Each structure stands twice: as C-alpha cells, then as structure tokens.
Amino acid sequence: MRSASALTKAATLIEALPWLARFQGATVVIKYGGNAMTEESLKAGFAEDIVFLRYAGLKPVVVHGGGPQISKALDLHGIESTFTAGLRVTSPEAMEVVRMVLVGQVNREVVGLVNRHGPFAVGLSGEDANLFTAERKHAVVDGEKVDIGQVGEIVHVDPGALLALMDDGRIPVVSSVARGEDGQIYNVNADTAAAALAVALKAEKLIVLTDVEGLYANWPDDSDVIGKLKAAELEELMPTLSSGMVPKMGACLTAVQGGVHHAHVLDGRVPHSLLLEIFTDEGIGTMVMP
C-alpha cells in the first residue's frame, strides 16, 4: 500500500474515533427506502453499513416500506393502484397484497442481505407483539375527509419485543404494517412509523434514506441543501414543502419533538451514506435538531 493512500485511510479512521466513542450503545432508527432499496449495489452496501454499525457498538433498527414493490404486485394481481391526496387507497384486496409484499417479500430480502454477514437481523411486522397499533386515517380533499380504506395512523408503539432482540445483539427489521384495536390490518407510512418507533425507543438518531440530497433551501430555483436546522425552523417551512418531502421532514420533526436527539434526511443513492453521516465531521444531507 502506498504511504499516501495509507495515510488517507488512517486519517478517515481517526476522524471516526470521537463519533465511535459518542455513539457507543446508542440506538439508531433507519428508515430504508428509495433507490437504496432497489439497486443491487446500494442494497448490498446498505446491509454492510447496518452490520458495521452493529460491530461499532451502536444498536441499529431498520424500518422499511416498499412502494414500488407494492405497485408492481398490485399490477400483477390486476388491482388498480389509486391515490388520494398522495395516499394509496387500500381496499381489503389491496391490503392482502400490501401485507404479502411488505412482510413476506421485502422484509425477508432485507433480513437476508444483513444476515450474509452474520446471524444478526430478525424480521418483524408492526403486527408482531402489537408493536404498532393504528387507527384508520382519512385523506383530506378540499377540506373534506375521504375514506381511503385500510390506511392507518400509528397511535401506540409497544417496543418490548424489539428491546429484547436488541439486548440480545440482534438487528430488528420492521415492516410498516399495523394492527388496529378494531382487528383490522392497516398499511402505515414507513416514514411516520420510523419516527414513532424512534421516539418509543428513545433513539439517539432517526435517519431517513431517500432519493434527494436533503432538504433544498429554495427548490427548484437552486439546489443548495440545508445542512442543519432547528425544529422550530422546520415547522415554519413545512407548509411550503413538496408533497414528497412532507412525510420525510414531518417524520424528522415528530422525532426531535418527541425526544430524539437528531434526525437526518440522507441521499440513499450515495454509497455508504449512513457511515458518512454518522462517523465523519462534516456529514451529508440535512440534520434536524430540537
């Protein structure tokens, strides 16, 4: 190895030292989505990052959705995908497919990718051990509530089963499905599910992986990314955000207002973006602080 290359690698490791010390034993909830969930090289890199966090002494928890996979499966079953106010209308027939894809397909794939590196990941649904309890959510169109089927809003989190797994050194991988007190199964937004779980676990960080560099200061006029902002500043910005960023930034806001120390939106298209954010001085993406 050439000395210059060796020094660069050593400098990177030393830069990580204070962050390794600071986050030892900390819980980090990662919402997994976007291209990081569909491109093979990014999927493999994500799994490596999660296992690195585990070996570095952190306690990672993964929460995932699966929008593209759900749309594809609904098409295969001849069920039309419709959206109202940005929310997927989920009939009982569609819910069966959603449940099958999230719990039986996407969750198993993520667990398998992580477990190539050791017996760490354990897959769960939000239904398991009543992890997530939800109530029916309505869309609002022109000020009127509209029924959109089995779409839920999380109203309670019971993290007992997850805490037991984490105490055993496991990495929980959670699909965003919830059970209601009415016995129905609900499809819940993975961003908001991750935020609710981060609050319940008293996590150090919530990290949301997406397909943009972060929160843009003045999109689409320029592409400058806001590096850091406080919760109060984000609250003022929320009404101006694009529909795609609302659930992600809303999740960050919910998390820090609920006691999570920092929340981040990162570009999952950047290889090893998780490690760059947690273990380097500059980080990447947008960080929200209380």
Secondary structure as UniProt FT lines:
FT   HELIX           3..22
FT   TURN            23..25
FT   STRAND          27..32
FT   HELIX           34..37
FT   HELIX           40..55
FT   TURN            56..57
FT   STRAND          59..64
FT   HELIX           67..76
FT   TURN            77..78
FT   STRAND          83..84
FT   TURN            85..86
FT   STRAND          87..88
FT   HELIX           92..99
FT   HELIX           100..106
FT   HELIX           107..114
FT   HELIX           115..117
FT   STRAND          121..125
FT   TURN            126..127
FT   HELIX           128..130
FT   STRAND          132..141
FT   TURN            142..143
FT   STRAND          144..157
FT   HELIX           160..167
FT   TURN            168..169
FT   STRAND          171..175
FT   STRAND          177..180
FT   TURN            181..182
FT   STRAND          185..188
FT   HELIX           190..200
FT   TURN            201..202
FT   STRAND          205..210
FT   TURN            219..221
FT   STRAND          228..230
FT   HELIX           231..237
FT   HELIX           238..240
FT   TURN            243..245
FT   HELIX           246..257
FT   TURN            258..259
FT   STRAND          262..267
FT   TURN            268..269
FT   TURN            271..272
FT   HELIX           273..279
FT   STRAND          286..289
//
